[in-house]
Amino acid sequence: MNLVTSSDILRKPALLSSDQVLFIEDGRKHVLKSVLLPIDIYQRVRELVEAEIYLRENAQALGEESYAEFLAIETVVEDLAK
């Protein structure tokens, strides 16, 4: 795992094809902005990432209370599926 800034990526675009996890921070504010995963790791966590993206995109439709309730039910459903 490496910590790089957004300006590091502009200077060295080859970092985008790294085989390591990259934490990308804002160079001015020193705040973590993104995480870059190698494809082999992404393929392992793909379903989780896609589910979270879907939930975030539809969070307003679900409402905060419904979203929290869904997250509580989701863990129970996952346990029952096993």
C-alpha positions as CSV (number, residue, x, y, z in Angstrom):
1,M,0.0,0.0,0.0
2,N,1.3,3.4,-1.0
3,L,0.2,6.9,-0.3
4,V,0.4,9.2,-3.3
5,T,-1.0,12.6,-4.1
6,S,-3.0,13.6,-7.1
7,S,-0.1,15.6,-8.5
8,D,2.1,12.4,-8.2
9,I,-0.3,10.7,-10.6
10,L,-0.1,13.6,-13.0
11,R,3.7,13.4,-13.0
12,K,3.9,9.6,-13.1
13,P,0.8,8.2,-14.9
14,A,2.4,4.7,-14.7
15,L,1.3,4.7,-11.0
16,L,-2.2,4.0,-12.3
17,S,-1.1,0.5,-13.5
18,S,0.5,-0.3,-10.1
19,D,0.0,-3.8,-8.7
20,Q,-0.3,-2.4,-5.2
21,V,-3.2,-0.6,-3.5
22,L,-2.8,3.2,-3.8
23,F,-4.2,5.7,-1.4
24,I,-4.6,9.0,-3.3
25,E,-4.8,12.1,-1.2
26,D,-5.4,15.7,-2.1
27,G,-2.0,17.3,-2.3
28,R,-3.0,20.6,-0.8
29,K,-5.4,19.6,1.9
30,H,-3.7,16.3,2.7
31,V,-7.1,14.5,2.8
32,L,-7.5,11.0,1.5
33,K,-9.7,11.2,-1.6
34,S,-9.6,7.8,-3.4
35,V,-8.3,4.3,-3.2
36,L,-7.0,2.6,-6.4
37,L,-7.3,-1.2,-6.3
38,P,-5.5,-3.6,-8.6
39,I,-7.9,-5.6,-10.8
40,D,-7.3,-8.9,-9.0
41,I,-8.3,-7.4,-5.7
42,Y,-11.3,-5.5,-7.3
43,Q,-12.6,-8.8,-8.7
44,R,-12.7,-10.3,-5.2
45,V,-14.7,-7.3,-3.7
46,R,-16.6,-6.3,-6.8
47,E,-20.1,-7.3,-5.6
48,L,-19.6,-5.4,-2.3
49,V,-18.4,-2.3,-4.1
50,E,-21.2,-2.4,-6.6
51,A,-23.8,-2.9,-3.9
52,E,-22.5,0.0,-1.9
53,I,-22.4,2.3,-5.0
54,Y,-26.1,1.3,-5.7
55,L,-27.1,2.1,-2.1
56,R,-25.3,5.4,-2.2
57,E,-26.9,6.4,-5.5
58,N,-30.3,5.5,-4.2
59,A,-29.9,6.7,-0.6
60,Q,-32.3,9.6,-1.2
61,A,-35.0,7.3,-2.6
62,L,-34.6,4.9,0.4
63,G,-34.4,7.7,3.0
64,E,-32.0,7.6,5.9
65,E,-34.2,5.6,8.2
66,S,-35.0,3.1,5.5
67,Y,-31.3,2.9,4.5
68,A,-30.3,2.1,8.1
69,E,-33.1,-0.5,8.4
70,F,-32.0,-2.1,5.1
71,L,-28.4,-2.3,6.3
72,A,-29.6,-4.1,9.5
73,I,-31.8,-6.5,7.5
74,E,-29.1,-7.1,4.9
75,T,-26.8,-8.7,7.5
76,V,-29.6,-11.0,8.7
77,V,-30.4,-12.0,5.1
78,E,-26.7,-12.7,4.4
79,D,-26.5,-14.9,7.5
80,L,-29.7,-16.8,6.5
81,A,-28.3,-17.3,3.0
82,K,-25.3,-19.2,4.3
